[in-house]
Amino acid sequence: MKRRYFYAEYYERTNRVFSDKIIWGKKEREEAWRKGQQLTSKTERIIFITTQYLILLLCWIPMCFDRGAWVFIPIALLLFIMQSYLTDYSIIKIELLFSIYRKDTIYCSILYDIFLGKYTDFLDELKRLTKKQVTGYVFKSGGKFYGKFFAVCREKSNKIFVIFKRNQVVVTVNNRTTTINDVILTKDQLLSKIADVIHENT
């Protein structure tokens, strides 16, 4: 995985949630809502990203002329943080994700697939292995640093959650939690271990 490709991949992947058009009125707002997009448009995102890094760069200039101008720095940093939250674009966050996803472990590989939205095959195989208890798995939260899924159980009283992290998988079945963190597992072995935990606790 090359860094420059990952930056482009991150931008494209996260750009999907931003509105295709600038929201001028009710029509554009309803269209964005139907697509599950935010009210900030893709065009506005580019402007905000450019602005947030210009602010970060230019906030140091007053310090060259007046030492008392340090007060601009915390203000600029606050604006930067607010804009990076709005744009979902921060070099620090992207570098952290890059350092995680490039590791050659099954956990990081799956986490990367979750970020890309390419986890369907894995969950289909897990569903096949646990079909006596589960009819399917649904994404609940996360998407970058972790991915949390819940199982649609045949027995309604069962509650199953599977959380994928950078160095482990946490399986919770009816409030009983099991952590899988063997570093040398293959994908098939991990699937089998998750399925075994579900079978043993339901």
C-alpha positions as CSV (number, residue, x, y, z in Angstrom):
1,M,0.0,0.0,0.0
2,K,1.5,3.3,-1.1
3,R,0.8,6.4,1.0
4,R,-0.3,8.7,-1.9
5,Y,-2.8,6.1,-3.1
6,F,-4.2,5.7,0.4
7,Y,-4.7,9.5,0.7
8,A,-6.6,9.5,-2.5
9,E,-8.6,6.4,-1.4
10,Y,-9.4,8.0,1.9
11,Y,-10.6,11.1,0.2
12,E,-12.8,9.2,-2.3
13,R,-14.2,6.9,0.4
14,T,-15.1,9.7,2.8
15,N,-16.3,12.0,0.1
16,R,-19.4,9.8,-0.6
17,V,-21.3,11.1,2.5
18,F,-21.1,14.8,1.3
19,S,-23.9,16.2,-0.8
20,D,-23.4,16.2,-4.6
21,K,-24.8,19.7,-4.8
22,I,-24.5,22.9,-2.7
23,I,-27.7,23.1,-0.5
24,W,-29.5,26.2,-1.7
25,G,-33.0,25.2,-0.7
26,K,-35.5,22.5,0.1
27,K,-35.0,20.6,-3.1
28,E,-31.3,20.0,-2.6
29,R,-31.8,19.3,1.1
30,E,-34.4,16.6,0.3
31,E,-32.2,15.1,-2.4
32,A,-29.2,14.9,0.0
33,W,-31.5,13.4,2.7
34,R,-32.7,10.7,0.3
35,K,-29.1,9.7,-0.6
36,G,-28.1,9.7,3.1
37,Q,-25.7,12.5,2.5
38,Q,-24.6,15.4,4.7
39,L,-25.7,19.0,4.0
40,T,-22.1,20.1,3.4
41,S,-21.4,19.6,-0.4
42,K,-18.4,18.1,-2.0
43,T,-17.4,21.5,-3.4
44,E,-17.7,23.1,0.1
45,R,-15.6,20.3,1.5
46,I,-12.7,21.1,-0.8
47,I,-13.0,24.8,0.2
48,F,-13.1,23.9,3.9
49,I,-10.1,21.5,3.6
50,T,-8.1,24.2,1.8
51,T,-9.1,26.8,4.4
52,Q,-8.3,24.7,7.4
53,Y,-4.7,24.1,6.3
54,L,-4.2,27.7,5.3
55,I,-5.4,28.8,8.8
56,L,-2.9,26.3,10.3
57,L,-0.1,27.6,8.1
58,L,-0.8,31.3,8.4
59,C,-1.5,31.5,12.1
60,W,2.3,31.4,12.8
61,I,3.0,34.5,10.7
62,P,2.0,37.1,13.4
63,M,4.5,35.5,15.7
64,C,7.3,36.7,13.4
65,F,6.4,40.3,14.1
66,D,5.0,40.3,17.6
67,R,5.6,37.8,20.3
68,G,2.3,38.8,21.9
69,A,0.5,37.5,18.9
70,W,0.7,33.9,20.2
71,V,-3.0,34.3,21.2
72,F,-3.8,33.7,17.5
73,I,-2.4,30.2,17.6
74,P,-4.9,28.5,20.0
75,I,-7.8,30.3,18.2
76,A,-6.4,29.0,14.8
77,L,-6.0,25.5,16.2
78,L,-9.5,25.5,17.5
79,L,-10.8,26.6,14.1
80,F,-8.6,23.9,12.5
81,I,-10.0,21.1,14.7
82,M,-13.6,22.3,14.1
83,Q,-13.1,22.3,10.3
84,S,-11.3,18.9,10.3
85,Y,-14.3,17.5,12.1
86,L,-16.6,19.0,9.6
87,T,-14.6,17.8,6.6
88,D,-13.6,14.4,8.0
89,Y,-10.1,15.2,6.8
90,S,-7.1,15.4,9.0
91,I,-3.5,14.4,8.0
92,I,-2.9,13.0,11.5
93,K,-6.0,10.8,11.3
94,I,-5.1,9.6,7.8
95,E,-1.5,8.8,8.9
96,L,-2.8,6.8,11.9
97,L,-5.2,4.8,9.6
98,F,-2.4,4.3,7.1
99,S,-0.1,2.9,9.8
100,I,-2.9,0.5,10.9
101,Y,-4.1,-0.7,7.5
102,R,-0.6,-1.4,6.1
103,K,0.2,-3.9,8.8
104,D,0.3,-7.5,7.6
105,T,-2.2,-9.0,10.1
106,I,-5.6,-10.5,9.6
107,Y,-7.2,-7.9,12.0
108,C,-5.8,-4.9,10.1
109,S,-6.7,-6.5,6.8
110,I,-10.4,-6.9,7.9
111,L,-10.4,-3.4,9.4
112,Y,-9.2,-2.0,6.1
113,D,-12.0,-4.0,4.3
114,I,-14.5,-2.5,6.7
115,F,-13.3,1.0,5.9
116,L,-13.6,0.3,2.2
117,G,-17.1,-1.3,2.7
118,K,-15.8,-4.6,1.3
119,Y,-16.8,-6.8,4.2
120,T,-19.8,-8.6,2.7
121,D,-18.0,-11.8,1.7
122,F,-16.5,-12.2,5.2
123,L,-19.9,-11.7,6.9
124,D,-21.6,-14.0,4.4
125,E,-19.1,-16.8,5.3
126,L,-19.6,-16.1,9.0
127,K,-23.3,-16.3,8.5
128,R,-22.9,-19.6,6.8
129,L,-20.8,-21.0,9.7
130,T,-23.4,-19.7,12.3
131,K,-26.6,-20.3,10.3
132,K,-28.2,-22.3,13.1
133,Q,-28.2,-19.3,15.4
134,V,-27.9,-16.3,13.0
135,T,-29.7,-15.1,9.9
136,G,-27.4,-12.2,9.2
137,Y,-25.0,-9.6,10.5
138,V,-25.7,-5.8,10.4
139,F,-23.2,-3.0,10.6
140,K,-23.8,-0.9,13.7
141,S,-21.0,1.6,14.2
142,G,-17.4,2.5,13.5
143,G,-15.9,2.2,10.1
144,K,-12.3,3.5,10.4
145,F,-10.6,2.5,13.7
146,Y,-13.0,-0.3,14.5
147,G,-16.1,-1.9,13.1
148,K,-19.0,-3.1,15.3
149,F,-21.7,-5.5,13.9
150,F,-24.7,-7.1,15.6
151,A,-26.2,-10.4,14.6
152,V,-29.9,-11.0,13.7
153,C,-30.5,-14.1,15.7
154,R,-33.1,-16.8,15.1
155,E,-33.7,-17.0,18.9
156,K,-34.8,-13.5,19.7
157,S,-33.5,-13.6,23.3
158,N,-29.9,-14.0,22.0
159,K,-27.8,-10.9,21.6
160,I,-24.6,-11.2,19.7
161,F,-22.0,-8.4,18.9
162,V,-18.8,-8.7,16.9
163,I,-16.3,-5.9,17.2
164,F,-13.2,-5.8,14.9
165,K,-10.2,-3.8,16.1
166,R,-6.7,-3.3,14.9
167,N,-5.3,-6.2,17.0
168,Q,-8.2,-8.3,18.0
169,V,-11.8,-9.3,17.6
170,V,-14.2,-9.0,20.5
171,V,-17.3,-11.3,20.5
172,T,-20.0,-10.7,23.0
173,V,-22.8,-13.3,23.2
174,N,-25.5,-12.7,25.8
175,N,-23.2,-10.4,27.8
176,R,-20.4,-13.0,27.8
177,T,-17.3,-11.5,26.1
178,T,-14.5,-13.4,24.4
179,T,-11.4,-11.7,22.9
180,I,-9.6,-13.3,19.9
181,N,-6.1,-11.9,19.5
182,D,-4.0,-14.7,18.0
183,V,-1.5,-13.0,15.8
184,I,-0.9,-15.8,13.3
185,L,-4.5,-16.6,12.3
186,T,-5.6,-16.8,8.7
187,K,-9.0,-15.5,7.7
188,D,-10.6,-18.9,7.7
189,Q,-9.2,-19.7,11.1
190,L,-10.5,-16.4,12.5
191,L,-13.9,-17.1,11.0
192,S,-13.9,-20.5,12.7
193,K,-12.9,-19.1,16.0
194,I,-15.7,-16.5,15.9
195,A,-18.2,-19.1,14.9
196,D,-17.0,-21.4,17.8
197,V,-17.5,-18.6,20.3
198,I,-21.0,-18.1,19.1
199,H,-21.9,-21.8,19.1
200,E,-20.5,-22.3,22.6
201,N,-22.4,-19.4,24.1
202,T,-25.9,-19.7,22.5
